[in-house]
Amino acid sequence: MVESTRVRSKRLSFSGKKTLSSFMQVNIASLRQSGKLRTSETYRATLNS
């Protein structure tokens, strides 16, 4: 039996137009606040590419 990994997700709401860029920026800020700096740096580099 393969063990599945459950990822906790937060529902994010945006006022106005929803875009991938704004979604990623919110996620990056959340990662930084939770101490996952390296992951936030990787996401930021991907967003900027």
C-alpha positions as CSV (number, residue, x, y, z in Angstrom):
1,M,0.0,0.0,0.0
2,V,1.4,3.4,-1.0
3,E,1.3,6.0,1.7
4,S,-0.1,9.3,0.6
5,T,1.1,12.6,1.8
6,R,-1.5,15.2,2.7
7,V,-0.6,18.8,2.3
8,R,-2.4,21.4,4.3
9,S,-3.7,24.2,2.2
10,K,-5.1,27.6,3.0
11,R,-7.9,29.1,1.1
12,L,-6.8,32.4,-0.2
13,S,-9.2,35.1,-1.3
14,F,-8.4,37.9,-3.6
15,S,-10.4,41.0,-4.2
16,G,-10.5,42.0,-7.8
17,K,-8.8,40.1,-10.6
18,K,-7.2,36.7,-9.7
19,T,-3.8,36.2,-11.3
20,L,-1.1,33.6,-11.0
21,S,1.3,36.4,-10.0
22,S,-0.8,37.7,-7.1
23,F,-1.5,34.1,-6.0
24,M,2.2,33.3,-6.0
25,Q,3.1,36.5,-4.2
26,V,0.7,35.7,-1.4
27,N,2.1,32.2,-1.1
28,I,5.7,33.5,-1.1
29,A,4.8,35.8,1.8
30,S,3.1,33.0,3.7
31,L,6.2,30.7,3.2
32,R,8.5,33.5,4.5
33,Q,6.3,34.1,7.5
34,S,6.3,30.4,8.4
35,G,10.1,30.2,8.2
36,K,10.5,28.4,4.8
37,L,12.9,30.9,3.4
38,R,14.6,28.6,0.9
39,T,11.3,27.5,-0.6
40,S,10.1,31.1,-0.8
41,E,13.3,32.1,-2.6
42,T,12.8,29.2,-5.1
43,Y,9.2,30.3,-5.7
44,R,10.3,34.0,-6.2
45,A,13.0,32.9,-8.7
46,T,10.4,30.9,-10.6
47,L,8.0,33.8,-10.6
48,N,10.6,36.2,-11.8
49,S,11.8,34.0,-14.7
